[in-house]
Amino acid sequence: MALTRRTPRFAELAGMVEAELAQLGTPMPAELVDAALNAQVDHVAQVLGIEPRRALRYAPDDVGPMTATALIEVTHEES
């Protein structure tokens, strides 16, 4: 089950991603930001063998800038 912005930490991290994208001049739809962030959290959860909600609690603040950078790289590769 995907996490949503109703989860406070997810909303906080999604806001960080969007702020970073805006600062870099590359805003993206919220759905894309949420999907990328969920993919990051799901990957960590799988590696650690824990549920995504639990993995989200341990997500560092630099997940925002890292996810923004990854989104920009992917969109540039696809163009």
N, C-alpha and C positions, 0 to 999 in steps of 0.2 A: 504494500500500500504506500503510495507516494505521500510525502509530507506536504503540508500546505502552509500558507501564511497565517493560518489560525494558530499555528504553533509559534509562540513568541520568539524562540531562538532562530527558527527558520525564517520568520519575517525579518528579524534583525539582519541575518546574513544576506537575504535577498536584497534588502535595502542597501547593504554595503556593495553588493555586486552592481546594482543599478547606479549607485553614486559613482563608482569607479568607471563604469561604462560612460556615464555622462561626462565625467571629467576628461576622459580620453576622446570624447567627441563621437562616440559610437553607441547611442542608446539602442536598446533592443526590447522587443515585446516581453512583458512579464512572464508569459507562458514559456518562452525560451529560457529566460533566467531561471525560472522554477525547475524546468526540466534538467538543466545543466547542474544546478545545485543538488537536486535529488540524485542525479547520477554520481556526483562526488560522494555524497553521504552513503548511498547504497554500496559503492565500491569499498569504502572504509569499513562499513558494517560487515560486508562479506569477508574482507580480509581478517577482521578481528573476531568474526564468528558471533556477532551480536546483532540485535535489532537496530534498524535505522534510527529510531527515536533515541535510543541510548547512545549511538554513535554521534548523533547531533549534539548531545550535551557536551561532548569532548572536542567539538570542532573549534579550531583556533580562529581568531579574528582574521588571519591572513587568507582564510578560505575565500573571502569576498574578492580581494584583488586577484588571487590565483584563478578563480572561476571566470572573472571578467577577461583576464588575459587569454585563457583557453577559449572562451567564446569568440573573441576577436580573431584568434589564430584559425579556428575552424571556419569562420565565415570568410576569411581571406583565402583559405585553401579551396573553398567551394566556388569562389568567383573566377 
